[in-house]
Amino acid sequence: MACLRVVLVAVMLVCLSSTAPAAGDDGDRVHDIGDGPAIRAHVSEADCESGKLSLQELLERGRELFVAKFNSFDGQGRPAATGNGVPTKRVLGGDPGFIRTSSPEANSCSGCHNDPRTGGGGDFVANVFVMAQARDPVTDSVGDEFSDERNTLGMMGSGAIEMLAREMTVDLRGIRDGARVEAQKSGAPMVRDLVTKGVGFGLITAFPGGTFETRAIRGVDSDLTVRPFHQKGVVVSLREFTVNAYNHHHGMQAVERFGKARTGTDDFDEDGVPDELTVGDITAATLFQAFLNTPGQVIPRERRKARAVKRGGETFESIGCAECHRPSLILDHPVYSEPNPFNPVGNLRPQDVSRPVAFDLTRAGPLPRPERLPDGRAVIRAYTDLKRHDLCDAEVHHFCNEKVIQNGVSTKEFLTRKLWDAGSSAPYGHRGDLTTIGQAILAHGGEGRKARDAFVALPKEAQDEVVEFLKSLRILPDGTPTLVVQEKDLDGKLESR
């Protein structure tokens, strides 16, 4: 019997060893049982650049990263790092795992970007406290002396927005550099208007010695880089936005900014999980956002409302709203490429890759897409000028309530809000505390005051028509064939609000 037991045990061991996954082969399957990371397989940047992963596969991986609810196995949390990437001075483990103010405060990107669907904006409850993440020790106060409270904006159409900003940056810097050359040739100062795509950004003066006077520049930083993301216009690309947000909101560090090559450690936040997000992960998550479809317009089925939308759009332009909320901007080269050449250090840049990942915004991705012109350019109907404006004055001061300066931008200046999703993006205002479109219009002071007062002077019916027009600008369901669609053609597809 003893011999039989030995034989049976030996047979069992052989069976177990033959069915158990081998290390380095399918060994990861062992972790399918019980707790484990939300992201079980990471993306290789080499596979992105070589084409081994198709664009569709990259987008699927990007969506997984966008909706994943990160946990401690993934590396969620940042006990030894602040939300802006500075090592903490506090004792390791002294910070809470989650805190609503200084963060981490979210499980997933889609936890805030979900209205009316994944990639959209957020309700007031999803507000974030910008600049509180930099505090050490953390703060649990929502007082305005500690942070700027902001509402979550939608990401639809953001690939086209980034490409517009890139082209505008190239134009503005070209004007600057041309003025420098002329000043050096002539031996006299050269003053030039900074105008790109019909949007004026003030003046720049070039001197023969190669220096510049930048005090007359308006609505953009003195380096003339158009930064189209964040309500202050302080982030240059979707990639920079993504790397920032993963660390800030989730405590998930990207290797390209926090990895060993830059910091000397593969566990920058000292939570026991090395290399939390690969370069390829960030590429995939960025492409997912760049690929989101383009907002459009839904024409009401009722004739009375449809007429109001038409008249409201005409009034919107005639009273001056369109001077900042420009109905359209032309994108000369509608091919999105990753990474952005203007990315700051700590984010992947073109010199870091063998081949960028690129796609035509007008021909790839879910419908609707930007409108393609016969000459190959594209019309981006975003209702913005991608410029910062001072919206405060002595009488209208809704936008004057921030006290914490973000990236050197005046507390009174905000990037012109994109209105192409206005009908899908309530609540309104930088803080999301304006519940109606009418309230948002009335909150415009400073540079928006003239148009605001013109709206106030309108008869009530004309005011309602402007609101009805803005309500018609919507996030559309994937697959909608055109940017302007009849409401009756979308029955059952539009999300109710």
Wavefront OBJ file of the C-alpha trace (Angstrom):
o trace
v 0.000 0.000 0.000
v 2.871 2.342 0.841
v 4.407 1.679 -2.587
v 1.030 2.338 -4.247
v 0.713 5.708 -2.452
v 4.156 6.714 -3.720
v 3.207 5.799 -7.282
v -0.117 7.704 -7.064
v 1.577 10.785 -5.647
v 4.174 10.637 -8.420
v 1.444 10.364 -11.066
v -0.442 13.313 -9.540
v 2.711 15.411 -9.559
v 3.354 14.581 -13.210
v -0.238 15.519 -14.106
v -0.047 18.769 -12.197
v 3.263 19.691 -13.744
v 2.005 18.905 -17.229
v -1.116 21.080 -16.905
v 0.308 23.984 -14.889
v 1.400 26.970 -17.023
v 5.140 27.239 -17.489
v 6.909 30.350 -16.252
v 7.503 32.823 -19.057
v 4.921 31.072 -21.246
v 1.326 31.258 -20.038
v 2.325 31.845 -16.449
v 0.300 35.046 -16.239
v -2.863 32.930 -16.335
v -2.160 31.892 -12.754
v -3.182 35.422 -11.754
v -6.583 35.176 -13.447
v -7.916 33.740 -10.199
v -8.435 36.088 -7.249
v -7.345 39.676 -6.966
v -5.015 41.117 -9.555
v -4.376 44.161 -11.706
v -7.107 45.704 -13.840
v -4.610 45.866 -16.717
v -3.048 42.432 -17.110
v -1.165 43.084 -20.358
v 0.640 46.286 -21.222
v 1.323 47.786 -24.647
v 4.795 47.813 -26.171
v 5.721 51.088 -27.870
v 7.850 49.096 -30.316
v 4.703 47.219 -31.383
v 2.935 50.577 -31.900
v 5.675 51.993 -34.104
v 6.345 48.817 -36.109
v 2.693 48.289 -36.949
v 2.630 44.909 -35.209
v -0.415 46.245 -33.386
v -2.975 47.561 -35.850
v -4.616 50.924 -35.262
v -7.825 49.146 -34.287
v -5.967 46.998 -31.773
v -4.310 50.082 -30.314
v -7.678 51.783 -29.943
v -9.126 48.755 -28.178
v -6.187 48.735 -25.776
v -6.565 52.495 -25.317
v -10.226 52.124 -24.430
v -9.333 49.427 -21.888
v -6.904 51.844 -20.252
v -9.474 54.657 -20.302
v -12.203 52.642 -18.575
v -9.983 50.488 -16.327
v -10.605 50.853 -12.602
v -7.035 50.794 -11.355
v -6.180 49.066 -8.102
v -3.139 48.495 -5.904
v -1.899 45.655 -8.121
v -1.688 48.130 -11.013
v 0.155 50.634 -8.830
v -2.823 52.857 -7.983
v -1.850 55.507 -5.463
v 1.306 57.595 -5.068
v 2.395 57.563 -1.407
v 5.800 59.130 -2.108
v 4.857 61.572 -4.873
v 2.611 64.595 -5.255
v 0.103 64.924 -8.060
v 2.441 67.062 -10.112
v 5.288 64.578 -9.858
v 7.408 65.963 -7.030
v 8.589 63.518 -4.339
v 6.767 64.099 -1.064
v 8.555 65.256 2.049
v 6.204 63.302 4.278
v 6.853 59.895 5.799
v 6.011 57.102 3.392
v 2.474 55.892 3.954
v 1.377 59.120 5.592
v -1.021 60.096 2.813
v -4.491 58.572 2.396
v -5.076 56.203 -0.508
v -7.904 58.354 -1.816
v -8.766 61.955 -1.030
v -11.293 64.034 -2.919
v -9.285 67.245 -2.921
v -5.586 66.615 -3.405
v -6.281 63.199 -5.002
v -5.905 60.409 -6.083
v -9.660 60.715 -6.269
v -10.794 58.575 -9.196
v -10.723 54.889 -10.095
v -10.842 55.359 -13.863
v -10.690 58.068 -16.536
v -14.270 57.271 -17.473
v -15.280 57.813 -13.856
v -15.316 61.532 -14.680
v -15.413 61.522 -18.497
v -18.733 59.739 -18.961
v -21.532 62.168 -19.855
v -23.363 61.447 -22.115
v -20.992 58.507 -22.767
v -17.383 57.426 -22.329
v -15.098 60.264 -23.374
v -17.628 62.975 -22.573
v -17.653 65.426 -19.682
v -18.811 65.133 -16.100
v -21.515 66.269 -13.736
v -20.719 68.746 -10.935
v -19.981 65.776 -8.681
v -16.981 64.960 -10.916
v -15.308 68.342 -10.336
v -11.567 68.331 -9.708
v -9.434 70.619 -7.550
v -6.651 71.852 -9.795
v -3.323 72.730 -8.136
v -4.280 71.043 -4.858
v -2.420 67.985 -6.161
v 0.853 69.901 -5.824
v 0.470 70.497 -2.098
v 2.689 68.668 0.363
v 1.282 67.692 2.766
v -2.070 67.118 1.083
v -5.033 69.307 1.883
v -8.563 68.218 2.603
v -9.905 71.746 2.157
v -11.938 72.813 -0.864
v -11.284 76.470 -0.060
v -10.354 78.632 -3.041
v -7.036 79.573 -1.415
v -5.879 75.966 -1.904
v -7.130 75.064 -5.383
v -9.163 76.007 -8.434
v -12.321 73.910 -8.652
v -13.051 72.867 -12.228
v -15.700 70.906 -14.055
v -14.701 67.954 -16.265
v -14.868 68.700 -19.998
v -15.634 66.313 -22.855
v -12.891 64.918 -25.100
v -14.891 64.376 -28.315
v -13.106 65.757 -31.361
v -9.921 66.383 -29.408
v -7.661 64.885 -32.072
v -8.679 67.645 -34.477
v -8.299 70.268 -31.748
v -4.717 69.184 -31.062
v -3.837 69.335 -34.750
v -5.328 72.839 -35.062
v -3.182 73.961 -32.141
v -0.061 72.467 -33.719
v -0.648 74.327 -36.980
v -1.385 77.588 -35.175
v 1.827 77.210 -33.164
v 3.839 76.698 -36.352
v 2.238 79.794 -37.903
v 2.858 82.025 -34.887
v 6.452 80.912 -34.498
v 6.967 81.408 -38.218
v 5.818 85.025 -37.919
v 8.145 85.525 -34.955
v 11.141 83.982 -36.698
v 10.467 85.906 -39.889
v 10.373 89.162 -37.948
v 13.718 88.318 -36.343
v 15.342 87.699 -39.721
v 13.975 90.984 -41.093
v 15.134 92.909 -38.027
v 18.640 91.489 -38.342
v 18.783 92.307 -42.058
v 17.449 95.858 -41.705
v 19.093 96.723 -38.399
v 15.768 98.102 -37.143
v 13.001 96.690 -34.887
v 10.194 94.850 -36.674
v 6.656 94.765 -35.333
v 4.376 92.000 -36.588
v 0.749 91.036 -36.052
v 0.431 87.527 -34.695
v -2.450 86.152 -36.736
v -3.156 82.529 -37.554
v -6.320 81.037 -39.032
v -7.916 84.461 -38.682
v -7.295 84.629 -34.926
v -5.199 87.520 -33.619
v -2.808 86.936 -30.729
v -1.513 90.499 -30.390
v 1.842 91.841 -31.504
v 5.485 90.860 -31.290
v 8.506 93.098 -31.790
v 11.810 91.641 -33.011
v 15.086 93.489 -32.445
v 18.278 93.283 -34.547
v 20.131 91.592 -31.686
v 17.771 88.613 -31.847
v 15.626 89.471 -28.812
v 11.870 90.058 -28.691
v 9.367 92.310 -26.944
v 6.473 90.037 -25.960
v 4.334 92.232 -23.695
v 1.810 92.867 -26.479
v 1.157 89.144 -27.045
v -2.433 88.243 -26.119
v -4.147 84.959 -25.302
v -1.115 82.682 -25.618
v 2.176 82.171 -23.776
v 5.190 84.212 -24.850
v 6.727 81.097 -26.436
v 3.785 81.191 -28.893
v 2.806 77.579 -28.228
v -0.970 77.176 -28.487
v -1.990 74.842 -25.670
v -5.564 73.670 -26.368
v -6.262 71.572 -23.266
v -7.325 72.443 -19.708
v -9.673 75.331 -19.136
v -6.644 77.598 -18.778
v -5.057 76.449 -22.021
v -1.899 75.136 -20.339
v -1.475 71.636 -21.811
v -0.088 71.175 -25.302
v -1.222 67.666 -26.210
v -3.496 64.772 -25.394
v -0.390 62.841 -24.412
v 0.759 65.436 -21.885
v -2.806 65.652 -20.576
v -2.932 61.849 -20.213
v 0.418 61.482 -18.443
v -0.543 64.320 -16.077
v -3.975 62.902 -15.347
v -2.865 59.341 -14.661
v -0.455 60.553 -11.991
v -2.717 63.274 -10.601
v -6.051 61.470 -10.460
v -5.047 57.810 -10.127
v -1.488 57.718 -8.822
v -0.429 55.786 -11.921
v 3.005 56.787 -13.200
v 4.054 56.733 -16.855
v 7.513 55.312 -17.535
v 8.327 58.107 -19.991
v 8.156 60.675 -17.194
v 8.741 58.728 -13.996
v 10.787 55.732 -15.139
v 14.364 54.834 -14.308
v 15.893 56.668 -17.272
v 14.622 60.007 -15.940
v 14.366 59.485 -12.183
v 16.872 56.728 -11.389
v 14.158 54.401 -10.091
v 11.472 52.213 -11.601
v 9.167 52.790 -8.607
v 9.105 56.578 -8.334
v 6.091 56.723 -5.999
v 7.378 53.873 -3.810
v 4.170 51.879 -3.801
v 5.907 48.613 -4.615
v 4.788 48.430 -8.268
v 7.466 49.259 -10.864
v 6.904 50.708 -14.341
v 3.166 51.176 -13.941
v 2.268 52.527 -17.400
v 4.466 51.777 -20.388
v 5.202 54.211 -23.196
v 2.936 52.087 -25.378
v 0.130 52.295 -22.812
v 0.210 56.082 -23.033
v 0.289 55.951 -26.834
v -2.784 53.705 -26.871
v -4.728 55.816 -24.343
v -3.843 58.982 -26.260
v -4.947 57.537 -29.595
v -8.247 56.407 -28.084
v -9.027 59.992 -27.125
v -7.808 61.409 -30.450
v -10.064 58.915 -32.247
v -13.299 59.941 -30.501
v -15.865 61.151 -32.999
v -16.681 64.773 -33.789
v -19.664 66.603 -32.265
v -22.272 67.946 -34.676
v -25.726 69.462 -34.820
v -29.125 67.911 -34.263
v -32.003 69.738 -35.980
v -35.232 69.440 -33.955
v -38.123 67.667 -35.637
v -40.578 70.442 -34.710
v -40.608 73.167 -37.358
v -40.908 75.909 -34.774
v -37.793 74.733 -32.968
v -35.923 74.102 -36.220
v -36.612 77.696 -37.291
v -35.453 78.896 -33.873
v -32.172 77.018 -34.274
v -31.551 78.649 -37.667
v -32.379 82.144 -36.458
v -30.483 81.602 -33.220
v -27.323 80.692 -35.116
v -27.595 83.857 -37.180
v -28.130 85.974 -34.064
v -25.215 84.241 -32.305
v -22.923 85.591 -35.010
v -24.541 89.012 -35.404
v -24.230 89.975 -31.714
v -20.517 89.131 -31.597
v -20.409 85.725 -29.883
v -18.616 84.290 -32.916
v -15.683 86.681 -32.526
v -14.282 84.302 -29.903
v -16.489 81.241 -30.369
v -15.523 80.973 -34.039
v -17.923 78.614 -35.805
v -15.132 76.964 -37.770
v -11.367 76.840 -38.232
v -9.594 75.241 -41.182
v -7.168 72.395 -40.546
v -4.661 72.367 -43.417
v -3.327 68.846 -42.869
v -5.959 66.634 -41.184
v -3.599 63.791 -40.291
v -3.203 63.169 -36.578
v 0.246 61.915 -35.612
v 1.556 60.755 -32.277
v 3.691 62.068 -30.598
v 3.313 65.856 -30.743
v 6.517 67.748 -31.703
v 5.767 70.389 -29.061
v 5.527 67.960 -26.144
v 7.553 69.142 -23.158
v 10.298 67.048 -21.572
v 8.858 64.080 -19.706
v 6.528 63.183 -22.562
v 7.367 61.121 -25.640
v 8.561 63.289 -28.557
v 9.159 62.593 -32.271
v 12.913 62.221 -31.799
v 12.171 59.363 -29.393
v 10.356 57.164 -31.925
v 11.327 55.320 -35.090
v 7.986 56.057 -36.742
v 4.984 58.051 -35.519
v 1.540 56.480 -35.389
v -0.718 58.481 -37.704
v -4.201 58.438 -39.213
v -6.369 60.749 -41.332
v -8.988 62.391 -39.136
v -11.375 62.694 -42.094
v -11.108 59.063 -43.203
v -10.484 56.944 -40.121
v -12.383 56.538 -36.903
v -16.061 56.407 -36.035
v -18.451 58.703 -37.866
v -19.096 61.576 -37.790
v -15.663 62.950 -38.651
v -14.388 66.403 -39.587
v -15.705 67.645 -42.927
v -13.148 67.147 -45.712
v -12.796 69.885 -48.344
v -12.040 69.117 -52.027
v -8.451 70.333 -51.576
v -7.823 67.876 -48.731
v -8.141 70.334 -45.877
v -10.765 69.912 -43.156
v -13.334 72.160 -41.499
v -13.342 71.954 -37.700
v -16.626 73.376 -36.410
v -15.645 73.622 -32.757
v -16.838 77.181 -31.924
v -13.556 78.288 -30.384
v -10.493 80.349 -31.273
v -8.146 78.340 -28.994
v -7.167 81.619 -27.350
v -7.309 82.710 -23.713
v -9.520 85.666 -22.810
v -10.065 87.767 -19.689
v -13.715 87.212 -18.738
v -13.823 89.409 -15.634
v -14.898 92.966 -14.933
v -16.200 94.979 -12.005
v -19.852 94.155 -12.646
v -19.784 90.664 -14.126
v -17.397 88.608 -12.053
v -18.424 84.955 -12.212
v -15.062 84.020 -13.725
v -13.122 86.094 -11.195
v -13.303 83.650 -8.297
v -10.023 81.747 -8.745
v -7.068 82.603 -6.521
v -4.469 79.929 -7.315
v -2.397 80.679 -10.416
v -2.034 77.748 -12.812
v 1.113 77.622 -14.969
v 1.564 81.393 -14.818
v -1.802 82.181 -16.448
v -3.846 85.042 -14.999
v -6.636 83.859 -12.727
v -9.059 85.895 -14.856
v -8.182 84.293 -18.193
v -9.781 81.160 -19.626
v -9.450 79.338 -22.926
v -12.450 79.936 -25.174
v -14.804 77.063 -24.469
v -15.529 74.766 -27.400
v -19.285 74.928 -27.954
v -19.680 72.128 -30.478
v -20.989 69.907 -27.666
v -22.901 72.624 -25.752
v -26.192 70.736 -25.930
v -24.580 67.672 -24.345
v -22.287 69.273 -21.792
v -24.387 70.739 -18.977
v -23.526 72.013 -16.398
v -21.665 75.093 -17.614
v -18.942 77.488 -16.560
v -15.427 76.654 -15.431
v -16.759 75.246 -12.169
v -19.907 73.634 -13.540
v -22.105 75.701 -11.256
v -24.164 77.317 -14.028
v -27.119 75.078 -14.729
v -28.412 76.632 -17.968
v -26.965 77.983 -21.198
v -28.605 81.340 -20.515
v -26.797 81.615 -17.182
v -23.491 80.805 -18.894
v -23.990 83.615 -21.420
v -24.839 86.123 -18.700
v -21.661 85.172 -16.791
v -19.401 86.604 -19.511
v -17.598 89.751 -18.415
v -14.371 91.396 -19.555
v -13.632 90.591 -23.194
v -16.966 88.773 -23.444
v -18.964 91.671 -22.010
v -19.905 93.358 -25.303
v -21.475 90.220 -26.740
v -23.088 89.420 -23.401
v -24.720 92.857 -23.233
v -25.893 92.520 -26.833
v -27.577 89.254 -25.839
v -29.227 90.956 -22.862
v -30.565 93.662 -25.179
v -32.320 91.114 -27.399
v -36.043 90.447 -27.112
v -36.826 87.357 -25.035
v -37.765 85.367 -28.121
v -34.405 86.084 -29.788
v -32.563 85.126 -26.595
v -34.441 81.824 -26.539
v -33.480 81.210 -30.163
v -29.782 81.650 -29.370
v -30.143 79.140 -26.539
v -32.028 76.737 -28.810
v -29.213 76.996 -31.368
v -26.594 76.143 -28.747
v -28.723 73.253 -27.480
v -28.623 71.799 -31.016
v -24.822 71.382 -30.878
v -24.470 67.843 -29.603
v -22.263 64.823 -29.083
v -23.511 62.375 -31.694
v -23.715 58.583 -31.546
v -20.885 56.694 -33.239
v -21.846 55.915 -36.823
v -23.916 59.061 -37.416
v -23.235 59.629 -41.132
v -23.208 63.447 -41.170
v -22.392 66.310 -38.815
v -25.855 67.866 -39.267
v -28.651 65.404 -38.661
v -32.399 65.463 -38.167
v -33.537 64.517 -34.681
v -36.041 62.033 -36.090
v -33.204 60.091 -37.720
v -31.587 59.471 -34.336
v -34.567 58.115 -32.437
v -33.364 55.807 -29.713
v -29.722 56.671 -30.303
v -29.282 60.044 -28.626
v -28.700 59.828 -24.909
v -31.391 61.562 -22.891
v -30.320 64.332 -20.554
l 1 2 3 4 5 6 7 8 9 10 11 12 13 14 15 16 17 18 19 20 21 22 23 24 25 26 27 28 29 30 31 32 33 34 35 36 37 38 39 40 41 42 43 44 45 46 47 48 49 50 51 52 53 54 55 56 57 58 59 60 61 62 63 64 65 66 67 68 69 70 71 72 73 74 75 76 77 78 79 80 81 82 83 84 85 86 87 88 89 90 91 92 93 94 95 96 97 98 99 100 101 102 103 104 105 106 107 108 109 110 111 112 113 114 115 116 117 118 119 120 121 122 123 124 125 126 127 128 129 130 131 132 133 134 135 136 137 138 139 140 141 142 143 144 145 146 147 148 149 150 151 152 153 154 155 156 157 158 159 160 161 162 163 164 165 166 167 168 169 170 171 172 173 174 175 176 177 178 179 180 181 182 183 184 185 186 187 188 189 190 191 192 193 194 195 196 197 198 199 200 201 202 203 204 205 206 207 208 209 210 211 212 213 214 215 216 217 218 219 220 221 222 223 224 225 226 227 228 229 230 231 232 233 234 235 236 237 238 239 240 241 242 243 244 245 246 247 248 249 250 251 252 253 254 255 256 257 258 259 260 261 262 263 264 265 266 267 268 269 270 271 272 273 274 275 276 277 278 279 280 281 282 283 284 285 286 287 288 289 290 291 292 293 294 295 296 297 298 299 300 301 302 303 304 305 306 307 308 309 310 311 312 313 314 315 316 317 318 319 320 321 322 323 324 325 326 327 328 329 330 331 332 333 334 335 336 337 338 339 340 341 342 343 344 345 346 347 348 349 350 351 352 353 354 355 356 357 358 359 360 361 362 363 364 365 366 367 368 369 370 371 372 373 374 375 376 377 378 379 380 381 382 383 384 385 386 387 388 389 390 391 392 393 394 395 396 397 398 399 400 401 402 403 404 405 406 407 408 409 410 411 412 413 414 415 416 417 418 419 420 421 422 423 424 425 426 427 428 429 430 431 432 433 434 435 436 437 438 439 440 441 442 443 444 445 446 447 448 449 450 451 452 453 454 455 456 457 458 459 460 461 462 463 464 465 466 467 468 469 470 471 472 473 474 475 476 477 478 479 480 481 482 483 484 485 486 487 488 489 490 491 492 493 494 495 496 497
